[in-house]
Amino acid sequence: MRTIQKIAFFFELKSYGVCSWIARKIGISSSKVRIGFIYASFIALGSPLLIYFAMAWILEHKHFFGFTRIKRPTVWEL
């Protein structure tokens, strides 16, 4: 039972960042995005989970893809 709790904690710690990232970009609640992934997984027989895991991997390694923004000074800071 202890290993199952460790696995669940790992996925809660790492994989929920995808839904919150999508929700921040779209501007909606992250619980709605999670529910959407759950419903889509039931309807499409689990194929959205592949997309979800790919997005989790990309977000974990986003420094390789150049997704980090460079903070540029605004007109008022010059």
C-alpha positions as CSV (number, residue, x, y, z in Angstrom):
1,M,0.0,0.0,0.0
2,R,2.9,2.3,0.6
3,T,4.2,2.2,-3.0
4,I,0.7,3.0,-4.3
5,Q,0.6,6.1,-2.2
6,K,4.1,7.1,-3.5
7,I,2.9,6.7,-7.1
8,A,-0.2,8.7,-6.5
9,F,1.7,11.4,-4.8
10,F,4.2,11.6,-7.7
11,F,1.4,12.0,-10.2
12,E,-0.4,14.5,-8.1
13,L,2.8,16.5,-7.7
14,K,4.0,16.4,-11.4
15,S,1.0,15.9,-13.7
16,Y,-1.5,18.4,-12.4
17,G,0.7,21.2,-13.6
18,V,-0.6,20.6,-17.2
19,C,-4.2,21.4,-16.4
20,S,-3.3,24.5,-14.4
21,W,-1.0,25.7,-17.2
22,I,-3.8,25.2,-19.8
23,A,-6.3,26.9,-17.5
24,R,-4.0,29.9,-16.9
25,K,-3.5,30.3,-20.7
26,I,-7.2,30.1,-21.5
27,G,-8.4,32.0,-18.4
28,I,-10.7,29.4,-16.9
29,S,-10.8,27.2,-13.8
30,S,-8.3,24.3,-13.7
31,S,-11.0,22.0,-12.4
32,K,-13.0,22.5,-15.6
33,V,-9.9,21.6,-17.6
34,R,-9.4,18.4,-15.5
35,I,-13.0,17.4,-15.9
36,G,-12.7,18.0,-19.6
37,F,-9.7,15.7,-19.8
38,I,-11.6,13.0,-17.8
39,Y,-14.7,13.2,-20.0
40,A,-12.6,13.2,-23.2
41,S,-10.7,10.2,-22.0
42,F,-14.0,8.3,-21.5
43,I,-15.4,9.3,-24.8
44,A,-12.2,8.8,-26.8
45,L,-11.2,5.6,-25.0
46,G,-8.1,7.1,-23.3
47,S,-6.4,8.7,-26.3
48,P,-6.4,12.2,-24.7
49,L,-4.2,10.7,-22.0
50,L,-1.4,10.4,-24.6
51,I,-1.8,14.1,-25.4
52,Y,-1.8,14.9,-21.6
53,F,1.4,12.9,-21.0
54,A,3.1,14.5,-24.0
55,M,2.2,17.9,-22.7
56,A,3.4,17.0,-19.3
57,W,6.8,16.0,-20.7
58,I,7.0,19.2,-22.8
59,L,6.2,21.3,-19.8
60,E,8.8,19.5,-17.7
61,H,11.4,20.1,-20.3
62,K,10.3,23.5,-21.6
63,H,13.8,25.0,-21.2
64,F,14.9,22.8,-24.1
65,F,12.2,24.3,-26.3
66,G,12.7,27.9,-25.5
67,F,9.2,28.5,-23.9
68,T,10.7,30.8,-21.3
69,R,10.1,34.4,-21.9
70,I,12.7,37.1,-21.7
71,K,11.5,40.0,-19.6
72,R,12.1,43.0,-21.7
73,P,12.0,46.5,-20.3
74,T,8.9,48.5,-21.1
75,V,8.8,52.0,-22.5
76,W,8.4,53.5,-19.1
77,E,11.5,51.7,-17.7
78,L,13.9,53.0,-20.4
